[in-house]
Amino acid sequence: MIKDLVVNAAFMTMITFFSSKLFAANRKNSKWKEILKLGIVQGILGCILVYYGVRLSDSIVIDLRYVPVLMATYFGGFGAAAIAGALVILYRMTVSPFGIGTITAIVTMLVYVGGVGFIMLRVQSLLRQWAYATLFSGIAFLIIGTQMIRIPVNILLILSTANTLGCYAMIYFRSYIIRAGELEQKNLRASEELHRLLHLQSGMTAKIIRDSHGDYRYSLIEGQLLLKQGWNGGEITGKRPNDLAGLSQEHVELVSAIYDRAFKGEEVRYESGFNGFRTFNIVQPIFKDGQVTEIILSSTDITNWKQAEDDLRESEERYRTIVENSNDIFITFNCEGTILSVNAKLARLLDLNMERIEGKRLTDLVRIGKEEEWDRYFREGVETKEMQRFELDLNFEGQSPRSFSVTILPMTVKGKIRIKVTFHDLTDWKLKREADGANKAKSQFLAQMSHEIRTPINAILGLNYLLQKTELSDRQKDYVNKSILSTRSLLNIIDDILDFSKIEANKIVLEQIAFDLYEVIHDLSNIVAVKAYEKELKLHFAINHRVPQMLSGDPLRLKQVLLNLVNNAVKFTHQGEVAVSIDFVKSNEHDVTLHFAVSDTGIGISSEQQKKLFHNFTQADMSTTRRYGGTGLGLVISQKFVELMNGKLEVESTPGVGSCFSFVAEFRSTDAPVMRQGLELDMKFLRVLLICDNSEMQQVLRNQLEQFKFIVSLAASEQEAIYTLSMHNRYDLIMVDWKLQAGDAVLLAERIKRDLPDKSQSIVLTSAYHEMELQKGVPSPAIEKVFFYPISQSHLFDEVISLMKPQAVGKPLETENAEIAEKYALLRGASVLLVEDNAINQLVAMELLKGMGMVIDVVDNGEEAVNRVRGKRYDVILMDLQMPIMDGYESTRLIRQIEHAKQTPIIAMTADAMKGVQEEVLEAGMDYYLTKPFDPALIYTVLLQSLQKIA
């Protein structure tokens, strides 16, 4: 019996332990699969207990089948209990014959399952659940056993007691398992919480042990710092330092040496760096029985702190460097005015080392301009703890007095008041301010001089323009033309001075307008030809056929540069020729680069003299100033203009042989048409024979003629020309190059007129050499005109018109004036207010305006102008700027406040050609700007535009 009890107890213990581990988590509300597994497991245990029943005697055997059913009920409820009970009953029926015993067992099992299941469902306390269940089972056994199969009471008591003891044994064992499980779960949760805290900490914690081979291994390592460095705990746990990829051998040796010290019982603190992070580390030994069994590594991320420390150190070093190398003086005083420290600037100025300066007062080292002022501001800074600013003069030994801006800044440093004083040197700034004031005064003087000089020049030119409109003899016309030319030469000198002042102030801005390059060269030829003619010089022009005729840029500045160079060439050449050439350099979609050269056969320039060429107010040889004249500004101004065109002015010269000034210039490409007016229908498709052996000149002239829709034939020699004429019909125009290489142009023209009179209408000479012989007139009756090459498109147009339609030219003065009047018909009857204080300028303007039929009122100053405008409406107002009583600016502002004059065009007239005047007049409310002296045509055009604007 004892043996059977032991076997049953062993089986129950094993199954109970297994059930507790497997099914404890699924107690109540279990899924049907878990209930089925639980019922089957407990049913198998019941079958085993039935099989290994406890034999009380040869005829009496009891078993503990109800214990696993009770366990099934506890873990799985009715379902698990029913499955377990059914398996037990089925097994019993297979091993015992069916009879009243079997029926009793079935009834007992049903009652037991129902009763115990109800108790487990309704009772919450574990102890009471099992107490009520065993009590219920005992009572059920006694009642059913005695009533159905008459089992002796003592046997039933033994059966009930055995099941009760078994149940209580399982209760105790189950309680033990529960307590052990709860303790295990508590330890597990504590371990997980510890790992979570270690994982979430900003730093890193590791536990290091030493294995049987004496190697260090990480048994635990966690922390956010570990993740930042690119690791995770799972990769490192269980590994040695030298197993970790990424750790250098030097780092492994370092940590191994530190771990050695820690395992000897020493607490080690150190800093290290890895993967861009700086850490502060503490290694603490853990003792057990007086021996170090493990060590704990705690690491804190100090990267940001170290970076801030480095930044602070760098900032302090930078500040120290700035202070030490600054041109300002930095001094630190105590409250008594004793110097505690200075920067190197003061030491250099005093020529003393730091030790000899510290401990002194400022007055011991330098002489202070106003010592009482220094003392007063210093005391105020100390007493009020507020910043002080003022200016002070300091006199350093052996130097002139210097002016400083002084800043006194009280500060608290480690609980002590320190006075930081900065001395900023204002001497150079004040000198510059004075120089700027002088420059401003110079600019104002130049503006005033411009106005004062241009005012009488305007009168001279205006009176000459009026004189040109009268009937004059040829000699009188010559005198008037020379007067205008001389006046304009004076204007050129004034413009040179003004341009130079603008260049000095960097106020020159190039225009970007479409222009005809040939017209620029044609104007240049007209201007310099007279001087060349007077000196009997040849003037030659050459243009490469690839050079575009139409460009976009500043034609005025280009002409100014070329005019200066050609004028210089004519001035310094006594015999021979002056040549102007233009060559094509390169082009792209937007830009064109050209090369200009002006060469002469003049006196030449030595290499020493060439070094002085581009300096202000100088010439190559200053002795030439009186001999040849000039301001010495022309080349300086030309050089600046060329630089604005992205070029460079260069010179090559040999004394006694001649000079060549050249430059490249960039222009914008343009699609502007060459001609703005068209030919009459009967003037198109004229037949022209061009006789020229200069290929470049031939190509240029051909292009110009074909733009008029002329049909152009070419001949390169006298023989070819005669052959062409004999083989073709009549030509409307024959152009013969003056310098044919094999033949005489004049003789050729005479031969054509004599031998082939029906082959041509007009014969003209074209010459790239502007020689005196041709300047006097045509050299033969066979030749009607001389065209000087290059010729502008508009001038070529006029010349062709005059040849083809002689009646269109030679009109009398009255007819010409009539045409002008018709062109400006809108001006007739217009009401004009002329505001001008100069009597001669009033006279000139009145005559010019009356000639157009305009009605004019004249006032002498701006105040009178305002009063006139209040009482009368005007179509346009011509406003001088510099006048007594009230100037043009103030007058315009007041006029603009008059309701009916807010839109009246106001045209500024001034002799001030300085940069910025135009912006000022437009800002003051004026509409247009004219610089005196001006051409009549310009006045008429501006007046016409202003009237059209309000029409």
Secondary structure, 3 states (H helix, E strand, C coil): CHHHHHHHHHHHHHHHHHHHHHHHHHCCCCCHHHHHHHHHHHHHHHHHHHHCCEECCCCCEECCCHHHHHHHHHHHHHHHHHHHHHHHHHHHHHHCCCCHHHHHHHHHHHHHHHHHHHHHHHCCCHHHHHHHHHHHHHHHHHHHHHHHCCCCHHHHHHHHHHHHHHHHHHHHHHHHHHHHHHHHHHHHHHHHHHHHHHHHCCCEEEEEEECCCCCEEEEEEECHHHHHCCCCHHHHCCCCHHHCCCCCHHHHHHHHHHHHHHHCCCCEEEEEEECCEEEEEEEEEEEECCEEEEEEEEEEECHHHHHHHHHHHHHHHHHHHHHHHCCCEEEEECCCCCEEEECHHHHHHHCCCHHHHCCCCHHHHCEECCHHHHHHHHHHHHHHCCCEEEEEEEECCCCCCEEEEEEEEEEEECCEEEEEEEEEECHHHHHHHHHHHHHHHHHHHHHHHHHHHHHHHHHHHHHHHHHHCCCCCHHHHHHHHHHHHHHHHHHHHHHHHHHHHHHHCCCCCCCCEEEEHHHHHHHHHHHHHHHHHHCCCEEEEEECCCCCCEEEECHHHHHHHHHHHHHHHHHCCCCCEEEEEEEEEEECCCEEEEEEEEEECCCCCCHHHHCCCCCCCCCCCCCHHHHHCCCCCHHHHHHHHHHHCCCCCEEEEECCCEEEEEEEEEEECCCCCCCCCCCCHHHCCCEEEEECCCHHHHHHHHHHHHCCCCEEEEECCHHHHHHHHHHCCCEEEEEEECCCCCCCHHHHHHHHHHHCHHHEEEEEEEECECCHHHHCCCCCCCCCEEEECCCCHHHHHHHHHHHHCHHHCCCCHHHHHHHHHHHCHHHCCCEEEEECCCHHHHHHHHHHHHCCCCEEEEECCHHHHHHHHHHCCCCEEEEECCCCCCCHHHHHHHHCCCHHHCCCCEEEEECCCCCCHHHHHHHHCCCEEEECCCCHHHHHHHHHHHHHHHC
